[in-house]
Amino acid sequence: MATKGLNRDRLVLIAHDFIDEHGLDALTMRRLAKAADVTPGALYKHFRDQRDLRRALADSVFAKIDLSDIDTTAPTAEKVIVCFERMRAAMLSFRDGGRIVAGSYSPFAATAALGAAVRTMLSALTLAGFDPGDIAYALRNYTVGFVLEEQAYLTLVATGEWEELLRDPLLVAGSEPSASNGSDAIAILGDSRDQRFHAGLEAILTGTVRRDQA
């Protein structure tokens, strides 16, 4: 068994490789052990259980978010938006990244760093009558939810199922289906996802934060 040099970070990388090939639903502690060429019991030296593994996977997604140029001492709504745009990009860089993050409640360093940066800025920007924590929570949930839908859509496109859905009379109105005359889901996912994601962030922040900070 190849246990030399094996640590928590290395196992997380192996788990991501496994997910990239087989999908999140296929990941179990036993299958991870096989991929890492160790006994299942060896994994429990590094993870308490599969939920702990999931939290570590989520934190590794957040670790992809670069905050080095975000000066929280000069907060702006635009910087908050950048944080969540980078969060979305980080999740999209992993297969099932949205599902990995959703419900993980990771308390680890990279996850906490994003939360702290956003809360610091929103505490200075939030208008009276609103709670910075509520806004941060809404932005995070919106971002995760958008990516969940987006990655499900991308999977449908990759398997060819999306075109079949566009032709489904239950989803599409009219004889020539398109993003513009289809269901809300088709309109949102099928056209300009970057712009639509940004517009959603703006919608949450409009009227809840000041936009006059430099």
C-alpha positions in Angstrom: 0.0 0.0 0.0 1.3 3.4 -1.0 1.0 5.3 2.3 4.3 7.1 2.3 3.8 10.8 1.7 0.0 10.5 1.9 -1.7 13.3 3.8 -5.0 15.1 3.9 -4.2 17.5 1.0 -3.0 14.7 -1.2 -6.1 12.7 -0.5 -8.3 15.7 -1.4 -6.5 15.9 -4.8 -7.0 12.2 -5.4 -10.7 12.6 -4.5 -11.1 15.5 -7.0 -9.4 13.3 -9.6 -11.9 10.5 -8.8 -14.8 12.9 -9.0 -13.6 14.3 -12.3 -13.7 10.8 -13.8 -16.7 9.3 -12.1 -18.7 12.1 -10.5 -19.5 13.1 -6.9 -22.2 10.4 -6.5 -19.7 7.7 -7.0 -17.3 8.8 -4.3 -17.2 6.7 -1.2 -14.5 6.3 1.4 -13.8 2.8 0.2 -13.5 3.9 -3.4 -11.2 6.8 -2.4 -9.0 4.3 -0.5 -8.8 2.1 -3.6 -7.8 5.2 -5.7 -5.2 6.2 -3.2 -3.9 2.6 -2.9 -4.5 2.4 0.9 -6.8 0.5 3.2 -10.1 2.1 4.0 -9.0 2.4 7.6 -6.0 4.5 6.6 -8.3 7.2 5.5 -9.7 7.7 9.0 -6.3 8.9 10.1 -7.0 12.0 7.9 -10.8 12.3 7.8 -13.3 11.6 10.6 -15.9 10.5 8.1 -17.2 11.2 4.6 -18.7 14.5 5.7 -15.3 15.6 6.9 -13.9 14.6 3.5 -16.7 16.7 1.8 -15.8 19.7 3.9 -12.1 19.4 3.0 -13.1 19.1 -0.7 -15.2 22.2 -0.4 -12.4 24.1 1.3 -10.0 23.1 -1.6 -12.5 24.7 -4.0 -12.5 27.9 -2.0 -8.7 27.8 -1.9 -8.8 28.5 -5.7 -10.3 32.0 -5.0 -7.6 34.7 -5.1 -8.3 37.5 -2.7 -4.8 39.0 -2.8 -5.9 42.1 -4.6 -9.1 42.7 -2.5 -8.4 45.5 -0.1 -11.1 45.2 2.5 -10.1 48.4 4.2 -11.4 50.3 1.1 -14.7 48.4 0.6 -16.9 48.7 -2.5 -19.9 46.8 -3.8 -17.9 46.1 -6.9 -15.3 44.3 -4.8 -18.0 42.2 -3.1 -19.3 41.2 -6.6 -15.7 40.3 -7.7 -15.5 37.9 -4.6 -18.6 36.0 -5.7 -17.7 36.0 -9.3 -14.4 34.3 -8.3 -16.3 31.9 -6.1 -18.4 30.9 -9.0 -15.3 30.5 -11.2 -13.7 28.3 -8.6 -16.7 26.0 -8.3 -16.9 25.8 -12.1 -13.3 24.7 -12.3 -14.2 21.4 -10.5 -16.6 18.8 -11.7 -19.7 18.9 -9.4 -18.1 21.9 -7.7 -21.4 23.4 -6.9 -22.6 20.2 -5.3 -19.3 19.8 -3.4 -19.8 23.2 -1.8 -23.5 23.1 -1.2 -24.3 22.0 2.3 -20.7 21.3 3.2 -20.6 24.0 5.9 -16.8 23.9 5.7 -15.1 25.7 8.7 -11.7 25.6 7.2 -9.2 28.4 6.3 -10.0 29.1 2.7 -13.7 29.1 3.2 -13.4 31.3 6.2 -11.1 33.7 4.4 -13.8 34.5 1.7 -16.5 34.8 4.4 -14.4 37.2 6.5 -13.5 39.4 3.5 -17.1 39.7 2.4 -18.5 40.3 5.9 -15.8 43.0 6.5 -16.8 44.9 3.4 -20.5 44.5 3.8 -20.3 45.7 7.4 -19.1 49.0 6.1 -21.4 49.1 3.1 -24.8 47.9 4.3 -27.5 50.4 4.5 -29.6 50.9 7.7 -32.4 48.4 8.0 -30.4 45.5 6.5 -28.1 43.0 8.1 -24.6 42.4 6.5 -24.8 38.7 7.5 -28.2 38.3 5.7 -26.8 39.9 2.6 -23.6 37.8 2.6 -25.8 34.7 3.1 -28.0 35.6 0.2 -25.1 36.2 -2.1 -23.4 33.0 -1.1 -26.6 30.9 -1.6 -27.4 32.7 -4.9 -23.9 31.9 -6.1 -24.0 28.2 -5.1 -27.5 27.8 -6.5 -26.6 29.4 -9.8 -23.6 27.1 -10.2 -25.7 24.0 -9.3 -28.1 24.9 -12.1 -25.2 25.9 -14.4 -23.3 22.7 -14.0 -26.4 20.6 -14.4 -27.0 22.5 -17.6 -23.5 21.9 -18.8 -23.8 18.2 -18.2 -27.0 18.2 -20.3 -25.2 20.0 -23.1 -22.3 17.5 -22.9 -24.6 14.5 -23.2 -26.7 16.0 -25.9 -29.8 16.1 -23.8 -30.1 19.9 -23.9 -31.2 19.9 -27.5 -33.8 17.4 -26.7 -35.2 19.6 -24.0 -35.3 22.5 -26.3 -37.6 20.5 -28.5 -39.9 19.4 -25.7 -43.3 21.1 -26.2 -43.9 21.0 -22.4 -40.9 23.4 -21.9 -40.8 25.5 -25.1 -43.6 27.7 -26.4 -43.8 28.0 -30.2 -42.7 26.0 -33.2 -39.1 27.3 -33.2 -37.6 26.7 -29.8 -34.9 29.1 -28.6 -33.6 30.6 -25.4 -35.8 33.6 -25.9 -39.1 31.8 -26.2 -38.5 28.9 -23.8 -38.9 28.4 -20.1 -37.2 30.5 -17.5 -34.5 27.9 -17.0 -33.8 27.8 -20.7 -33.6 31.6 -21.0 -31.3 31.9 -18.0 -28.9 29.1 -18.8 -28.9 29.1 -22.5 -27.8 32.7 -23.1 -25.1 34.9 -21.6 -24.7 33.2 -18.3 -21.9 35.5 -17.1 -24.1 38.6 -17.6 -27.1 36.9 -16.0 -25.0 35.9 -13.0 -23.7 39.4 -12.6 -27.2 40.8 -12.9 -28.3 38.6 -10.0 -25.6 39.8 -7.8 -26.5 43.4 -8.6 -30.1 42.7 -7.9 -29.3 41.5 -4.4 -27.0 44.5 -3.6 -29.2 47.2 -5.2 -30.9 49.2 -2.4 -29.1 47.2 0.4 -25.6 48.6 0.1 -24.0 52.0 -0.5 -22.3 52.4 -3.9 -20.3 55.6 -3.1 -17.2 54.1 -1.6 -13.9 54.5 -3.5 
